[in-house]
Amino acid sequence: MRIEILKKRNALSMCEIFKRSVVIQKRVINSSQYKSASTIGVYFPIGSEVRTEHIIRTSLNNQKLVFLPKTGSDKITFFRIFQADFTENNLVQGRFGILEPPGSSYDVHEDIDLLIVPGVGFDTYGYRIGYGKGYYDRFIKENSFHYSIGLGFQFQVLDSRLPHSDLDQRLDAIATERNMLVCQR
């Protein structure tokens, strides 16, 4: 399933990825969960993932505290970034080639109001398929935050329930170019 969805996502042109991502990011920014959040935990995209740069830029411009993950050997930890980190390209390439906060960033564990999560596939119950390492599932399980939104293109949201275990954690909503899906409980 992961391979099939990635194949379809990777077939999108960069122009199509950016076009669809603009709609998805605006949907998040216009949500009540985003508007009420003071702190945003968000990923920096790689490859064909939904872009997040507009969310990051808008959040920084609106004086929200923005946190990006750094990947360790078995977990991710979110660190605060500042306007200069983003606009002056001070982010550094970390594990898996993902841009991460510079070494001077501040650690955060339990202060995220809105967590924005990448994924390969999602179901309407909030379960997701990631890249198979469980970083976000462990973070969600071990930390508190008010709301979580997965970002994906509409074809990444599956009609059938995804296989999952006790380790898999559910998201509250999924934003696509078509809608903001509040996950079933």
Helices and strands as residue ranges (DSSP letters): H 2-10, H 14-29, H 32-36, E 39-41, H 53-61, E 65-71, E 76-81, H 83-87, E 92-93, G 95-97, E 99-100, E 107-108, E 112-117, E 121-123, E 128-129, H 135-142, E 145-151, G 154-156, E 157-158, E 173-175, E 180-182
